[in-house]
Amino acid sequence: MLTGKTAIITGSGRGIGKAVAVKLASLGANIVINDIPASTDADATCEEIKGMGVGCICIKGDVTNIDDVKALVDGAVKEFGKVDIFVNNAGITRDGLMLRMSEQDWDMVMNINLKGAFNCIKTVARPMMKNKGGSIINMASVVGVMGNAGQANYVASKAGLIGLTKTTAKEFSSRGIRCNAVAPGFIKSAMTDKLPDDVKAKYYEGIPLGRFGTADDIADCVAFLASDMSSYITGQVICVDGGLVM
């Protein structure tokens, strides 16, 4: 389904980013793994994907640094000739109630989650336009739709990313570039496993499908949006949340 295509996934050393990279590779895409310079997971993920029989390179860098982003995109084009798919997955949390949230924690989350995506979209748009098409997929969150106490910075960054998705879709649709957002709900991960049982139970009660999501659930949605099966879909936000937000 994606044979011959090239995909860049930021923050793809582990977690959802890794699941997306593995899924796209399983469908035949060449993969560019990206994570922060200190990441050792990125190297291991790259080696794992090479074993799947597709091309894979690892280019580390900071998405808040435009020079690093340019090196990422240039490296992908040099290795594979083009970029067809770009997944803005890199992101962090620095949770806390607004009255206690530091300016540093606000700026850090906004810079990585929102400015980082802007840097990547702006940079990858040029080779995509030259290639006369592409699919950009932004990793948002259901909290960007519904809000969440104790996450003012994260919520604002994800709500901003949804707005950026729609604007990107409108600006580049005439060039054959689609842009959509995936908004995960409560996804099982090492981070969520550490939450108190009463907190997890509260979330569980609000999910009509009666289970927490997995990284593979998100990867499947990204694969759909990356493929030609979604060729008439752009500017949309797809909540992958078991019905948590309706």
C-alpha positions as CSV (number, residue, x, y, z in Angstrom):
1,M,0.0,0.0,0.0
2,L,2.9,2.4,0.7
3,T,5.6,0.6,-1.4
4,G,8.1,3.2,-2.8
5,K,6.9,6.0,-0.5
6,T,9.2,7.7,2.1
7,A,7.9,8.7,5.5
8,I,9.5,10.8,8.2
9,I,8.2,10.4,11.7
10,T,9.4,12.7,14.5
11,G,9.8,11.4,18.0
12,S,9.8,7.9,16.7
13,G,12.4,6.2,18.9
14,R,9.7,4.6,21.1
15,G,6.0,4.7,22.0
16,I,3.4,5.9,19.5
17,G,6.1,7.2,17.1
18,K,7.8,3.9,16.9
19,A,4.5,2.1,16.4
20,V,3.7,4.4,13.5
21,A,7.2,3.9,12.0
22,V,6.9,0.1,12.2
23,K,3.3,0.1,10.8
24,L,4.3,2.3,7.8
25,A,7.3,0.1,7.2
26,S,5.1,-3.0,7.3
27,L,3.2,-1.5,4.4
28,G,6.3,-1.0,2.3
29,A,7.4,2.6,3.1
30,N,11.0,3.7,3.5
31,I,11.4,5.2,7.0
32,V,13.3,8.1,8.4
33,I,13.5,7.8,12.2
34,N,13.9,11.1,14.1
35,D,14.3,11.8,17.8
36,I,16.4,14.0,20.1
37,P,20.2,13.6,19.9
38,A,20.4,11.8,23.2
39,S,18.0,9.1,22.2
40,T,19.4,5.5,22.0
41,D,15.9,4.1,21.3
42,A,16.0,5.8,17.9
43,D,19.0,3.8,16.8
44,A,17.5,0.5,18.0
45,T,14.2,1.2,16.2
46,C,16.0,2.0,13.0
47,E,17.9,-1.3,13.1
48,E,14.6,-3.1,13.8
49,I,12.9,-1.6,10.8
50,K,15.9,-2.4,8.5
51,G,15.2,-6.0,9.4
52,M,11.8,-5.6,7.9
53,G,13.2,-5.3,4.4
54,V,12.7,-1.6,3.8
55,G,15.1,1.3,3.7
56,C,15.5,3.1,7.0
57,I,17.9,5.8,8.3
58,C,18.0,7.6,11.6
59,I,18.5,11.4,11.7
60,K,18.5,12.9,15.1
61,G,17.8,16.5,15.9
62,D,15.7,19.0,17.8
63,V,12.4,20.0,16.0
64,T,12.5,23.4,17.7
65,N,15.8,24.1,15.8
66,I,15.0,25.0,12.2
67,D,18.5,24.0,11.0
68,D,18.0,20.5,12.5
69,V,14.7,20.2,10.8
70,K,16.2,21.2,7.4
71,A,19.0,18.6,7.9
72,L,16.3,16.1,8.6
73,V,14.3,16.8,5.5
74,D,17.4,17.2,3.3
75,G,18.8,13.9,4.6
76,A,15.6,12.1,3.7
77,V,15.6,13.5,0.2
78,K,19.2,12.7,-0.3
79,E,18.7,9.1,0.8
80,F,15.4,8.3,-0.8
81,G,14.8,11.0,-3.4
82,K,11.6,12.5,-1.9
83,V,9.3,12.7,1.1
84,D,5.7,11.5,0.7
85,I,4.6,11.3,4.3
86,F,5.5,13.4,7.3
87,V,4.2,12.6,10.8
88,N,4.6,15.3,13.4
89,N,4.7,13.1,16.5
90,A,7.4,14.7,18.7
91,G,5.9,16.1,21.9
92,I,6.3,16.4,25.6
93,T,4.2,17.1,28.7
94,R,5.0,19.3,31.7
95,D,1.7,19.0,33.6
96,G,0.6,21.2,36.5
97,L,-2.2,23.5,37.5
98,M,-2.1,26.9,35.9
99,L,-1.4,28.8,39.1
100,R,1.7,26.7,39.7
101,M,2.9,26.3,36.1
102,S,6.2,28.0,35.4
103,E,6.8,30.1,32.3
104,Q,9.6,27.7,31.4
105,D,7.2,24.7,31.4
106,W,4.7,26.6,29.3
107,D,7.4,27.7,26.8
108,M,9.0,24.2,26.5
109,V,5.8,22.4,25.7
110,M,4.6,25.0,23.2
111,N,8.0,25.1,21.5
112,I,8.3,21.4,21.0
113,N,4.6,20.5,20.4
114,L,3.6,23.4,18.3
115,K,6.6,25.4,17.0
116,G,8.3,22.1,16.2
117,A,5.4,21.0,14.0
118,F,5.4,24.4,12.3
119,N,9.1,24.1,11.6
120,C,8.6,20.7,10.1
121,I,5.6,21.6,8.0
122,K,7.2,24.7,6.6
123,T,10.3,22.8,5.7
124,V,8.8,19.6,4.2
125,A,6.3,21.5,2.2
126,R,8.8,22.5,-0.5
127,P,10.0,19.0,-1.5
128,M,6.4,17.9,-1.3
129,M,5.3,20.6,-3.7
130,K,8.2,19.7,-6.0
131,N,6.9,16.1,-5.8
132,K,3.3,17.4,-6.5
133,G,1.8,15.8,-3.4
134,G,2.2,14.5,0.1
135,S,0.4,13.7,3.3
136,I,1.2,15.5,6.6
137,I,-0.2,14.0,9.7
138,N,-0.1,15.9,13.0
139,M,-0.4,14.1,16.3
140,A,-2.9,16.1,18.3
141,S,-4.9,14.9,21.4
142,V,-8.5,14.7,22.5
143,V,-7.6,17.1,25.3
144,G,-7.0,19.7,22.5
145,V,-10.7,19.3,21.7
146,M,-12.2,19.0,25.2
147,G,-9.6,20.6,27.5
148,N,-8.2,19.1,30.6
149,A,-7.4,20.5,34.1
150,G,-3.7,20.5,35.0
151,Q,-2.5,20.5,31.4
152,A,-2.9,24.1,30.2
153,N,0.3,24.1,28.2
154,Y,-0.2,20.7,26.6
155,V,-3.9,21.4,25.8
156,A,-3.0,24.8,24.3
157,S,-0.3,23.2,22.2
158,K,-2.6,20.5,20.9
159,A,-5.5,22.9,20.2
160,G,-3.0,25.1,18.3
161,L,-1.9,22.0,16.4
162,I,-5.4,21.4,15.3
163,G,-5.7,24.9,14.0
164,L,-2.4,24.6,12.3
165,T,-3.6,21.4,10.6
166,K,-6.6,23.1,9.1
167,T,-4.6,26.1,7.9
168,T,-2.0,23.8,6.4
169,A,-4.7,21.9,4.6
170,K,-6.1,25.1,3.1
171,E,-2.8,26.6,2.1
172,F,-1.3,23.5,0.4
173,S,-4.3,21.6,-1.0
174,S,-3.9,23.2,-4.4
175,R,-0.4,21.6,-4.5
176,G,-1.7,18.2,-3.8
177,I,-0.6,18.2,-0.2
178,R,-3.1,16.9,2.4
179,C,-2.9,17.6,6.1
180,N,-4.9,15.9,8.9
181,A,-4.6,15.4,12.6
182,V,-5.0,12.3,14.7
183,A,-6.2,12.9,18.3
184,P,-5.5,10.0,20.6
185,G,-7.5,9.4,23.7
186,F,-6.3,7.4,26.7
187,I,-3.5,5.2,25.2
188,K,-1.8,2.5,27.2
189,S,1.8,3.4,27.7
190,A,4.6,3.3,30.3
191,M,3.5,6.8,31.3
192,T,-0.2,5.9,31.7
193,D,0.6,2.7,33.5
194,K,2.1,4.7,36.3
195,L,-1.2,6.6,36.9
196,P,-3.1,5.7,40.1
197,D,-5.8,3.1,39.7
198,D,-8.6,5.5,40.7
199,V,-7.5,7.9,37.9
200,K,-7.4,5.1,35.3
201,A,-10.8,3.9,36.5
202,K,-12.3,7.4,36.0
203,Y,-11.1,7.6,32.4
204,Y,-12.2,4.0,31.8
205,E,-15.8,4.8,32.8
206,G,-16.0,7.5,30.1
207,I,-14.9,5.3,27.2
208,P,-18.0,3.7,25.4
209,L,-15.9,1.0,23.8
210,G,-14.8,-0.2,27.2
211,R,-11.1,-0.4,26.8
212,F,-8.0,1.8,26.7
213,G,-6.3,2.4,23.3
214,T,-3.0,1.1,22.2
215,A,-0.2,2.6,20.1
216,D,-1.2,0.2,17.3
217,D,-4.7,1.8,17.2
218,I,-3.1,5.1,16.5
219,A,-0.6,3.7,14.0
220,D,-3.5,2.1,12.0
221,C,-5.2,5.5,11.7
222,V,-2.0,7.2,10.6
223,A,-1.4,4.5,8.0
224,F,-4.9,5.2,6.6
225,L,-4.2,8.9,6.4
226,A,-0.8,8.3,4.8
227,S,-2.3,6.1,2.1
228,D,-4.2,6.9,-1.1
229,M,-7.3,5.4,0.6
230,S,-7.7,8.8,2.3
231,S,-7.0,10.8,-0.9
232,Y,-10.2,12.9,-0.5
233,I,-9.6,13.7,3.2
234,T,-7.8,16.8,4.4
235,G,-8.1,19.3,7.2
236,Q,-9.8,16.8,9.5
237,V,-9.2,15.8,13.1
238,I,-9.8,12.1,13.7
239,C,-10.3,11.2,17.4
240,V,-9.0,7.7,18.1
241,D,-10.4,7.5,21.6
242,G,-13.0,4.7,21.9
243,G,-15.8,7.3,21.8
244,L,-14.4,9.3,24.7
245,V,-15.1,12.6,22.9
246,M,-18.3,12.7,20.7
